[in-house]
C-alpha cells in the first residue's frame, strides 16, 4: 500500500504542491518581492521627494520676472511645470502601457521586457544628475522617459502575481511585496537624507546633493533589477489566440473588443482610476505643497517621507492581515475614508507647523501601502486567464506616480487661484467618487464573471 506525499502547501491555482515545487515557488516569490525593493526608490526619492521641488526650482530660475516659462508658444507658470510634466508622461503611458501588456501576453517574454524597461528607466534617472543649471527642459524629458519606463516595467511585474499566488493568497503576497518596497525606499531615502543634511560639510550645495540623490536612485533601481530577473521565469503563453494574433496591435484591438464582455472588471478600473489618481497626486505633489505652501525645509520634508516609508511597512502588512479577516474590498473602502480626512487636514495645516505635518504623514503611511497592495490583488481576481499583462497595462495607467487627472486638476487649480491649499483640497472629489464606485461594485459576481474562483473573503 502506498501513501500519498504530504500536502505542503498550495500553488497559484490552489492545488497541492510537492516540497521541490514549493521551494521553487518561494524562491520566485522572493525575486518578485525584490523588484518592489528595486523600483520603489524611484517612486520615493525621485517622484515624491526630490524631483518636484528641484524641477520647480530650476524652472523658476529659468523663468522671467513674472515666474512664467515659454514652452511651445505657451506661457506656463513655473510652479505648475512639474505637475504638467507628470501629466504628460502619463498621457504617453496611455498609449504605451496597454501595448506593452499585449506584447508581454502574446510573446511570453516577460523577463526580457522587465529587464529592458527597468534598465532604460534606471539610465534616464541616473542621467538626471546632469539636469542642473537651468536645464528644466532636459530634466523634463529625462523624467518622462524614466516614468514611462517605470510604468511599462511595472505592468510586466504586476502580471506575475496570478502565477505566484492562488486567490486566497494574493492579498498576503501583494502586501509583502509592497512592504519590501517600503523597506528599500526607506533605506535609500535615509542615506539621501543624511547626504542632503550634510551637504555643506561635504562641500556640496543642496542642488548638487539632490542631483546625487537622483542619480543613486537610478543606480539602485538598475542594480537590484539584476537580482529580480535572475529569480523570475517566463511562463508558456496561455491564450492561444494571442499567440496566433500576428501582431501586438491586433492582439490589443481584440482585447479592447473583448473587454466589453467584462463590464464589472471595467467598473473596478473606473473606480480605481478615480481614487488612485487622488492617492498618486498626494504622493507625487506633497513635496511641492510642503515647500511652496507650508514653507517647510527640504530636510523636514525628507524626514517626513522617511517616516511614511517606515510606518507604511507595518501599514501594508497590517492592512493585509485585516483583508484576510474582513475582505480586501472593505479594508480599501475604510482606507479611502482615511484619505479624505488626510486632505481636509492638509488644507488646515498651519504654515511651518512641523509637528502637524509629521502627524499627518504618519496617517498617510498607515493607509498608503494597504490601499495600493490590496487594490493590486483585488484586480488580479478580475482578469481573464492569459490577459494579465494587458489588463495590468490599463491598471498601471493610474498606478504609482502615473496618474494624470489628479496632477492636472492640481496644476489647473493652482494656476487659476494661485493657492496650493485649494489645489490640494480639490483632490477630495477623486476619493469620494472612487469610494462610491467601489462600494457599489459586486466583487464576488465580478470575479466569477471573469472566469476565476473567488477567494473565501472579498
Helices and strands as residue ranges (DSSP letters): H 19-41, I 42-50, H 51-62, E 68-71, E 74-77, G 78-80, H 81-107, H 110-127, G 128-130, H 136-158, H 161-164, H 170-197, H 206-231, H 240-243, H 248-259, H 263-292, H 298-326, H 328-348, H 354-380, H 388-396, H 405-417, H 420-425, H 428-439, H 443-449
